Amino acid sequence: MYPDANKAKKLFDQSKTIALFGHIHADGDCIGSLLGLGKLLEKQGKKISYFAPTEPSALFSFLPKTKKIKTIFDYKKYDMLVFVDFTGYDRIKTFTEKNPTYFDQHPLVIIDHHPERATKHALLIKDTTAMSCAEIIVEQAEIRRKKYLDAEIATYLYLGISTDSGNFMYDNDHKRIFNNALKLVVL
């Protein structure tokens, strides 16, 4: 389903320092995906830095880890960059404008469910039939990193699924959404 998933897994395995990016005015899916993926990688011994162009809304202050999300990118040397819940550089314009070539010069993985086209050098874990980015992360974690899933990660990813599904009210593939939510609830 994801042609670049095996290449991305190898890159995740080899990388020690990873910068995760959420988009401007991050919603629940973006915040949940960012923090859930980050915690999953931290449990594997990776050094994770979190970035988004704007501070998370106070709506998400119940998640103590939102304080880890920085609004100023440091342009340090990272082994890889990861975009969650967005594809294009325009969603992190304040970072890309300051150093236009930085993002093209680093390995990039994009995990997204939106139909926008990606930069040419990115590895894509993209599914436009998924309700949320968190849903893609849940499914990939079940396949590739199941032993690392825990209640904290489940909380973040459940936030993403419930937010982008309108609290399970939108008319989409309810079987898929509910199955993924159930995987998280039982953790």
C-alpha positions, 0 to 999 in steps of 0.5 A: 500500500505504501511503496516507500514504507520499507525505504522509510523504515530503513531510514528510521532504523539508521537515524539517530537524530530526527526532526519532526514537523507539524504544520502551521495552526496544527489541529488535533490530527497534526498534534496527535500524530506529531507527539505519538510518532515522536514518543514511538521513536523516543522509545526506540532510543532516537533523539527527537526534536519537535517543530511547528510554525505556530504554538499549539492551541490551548485546546491541547494543553491537557497534553503535557508534551505539547511544550516540546513543540518549538516554533523556532527551527534550529537548522541543526544537522539531523539524520532525517526530517519527517513531515506529519499531516502535511506534504508541502513546504508552504505549510512550514513557510516560516522555516523554509523561507529562512533557509530555502535549501535546507529541507532539500538537502536532508532525507525527508519522510512524509506521512500524510493523508492529504492529496497534495503532491510532495517534493521529489526527494521525499519518501512517502507514507501517504494514503488519501483514503485514510481519515487522518495521519494518525490512522496511518501511523497506527496501521504502520506501528501495528505492522512495524513497531507494535511492541512500542505502542503504549497508553501514552502513544495511544492517547496522542493517536486517538486524538488524531483519529477522533479529531479528523473523523469529527468524533467518528461522525464523518461519512467515511470508512467507519470500519477502518476508523473504528478498528484503528480506534479500538486498537488504541483503546485496548492499550 
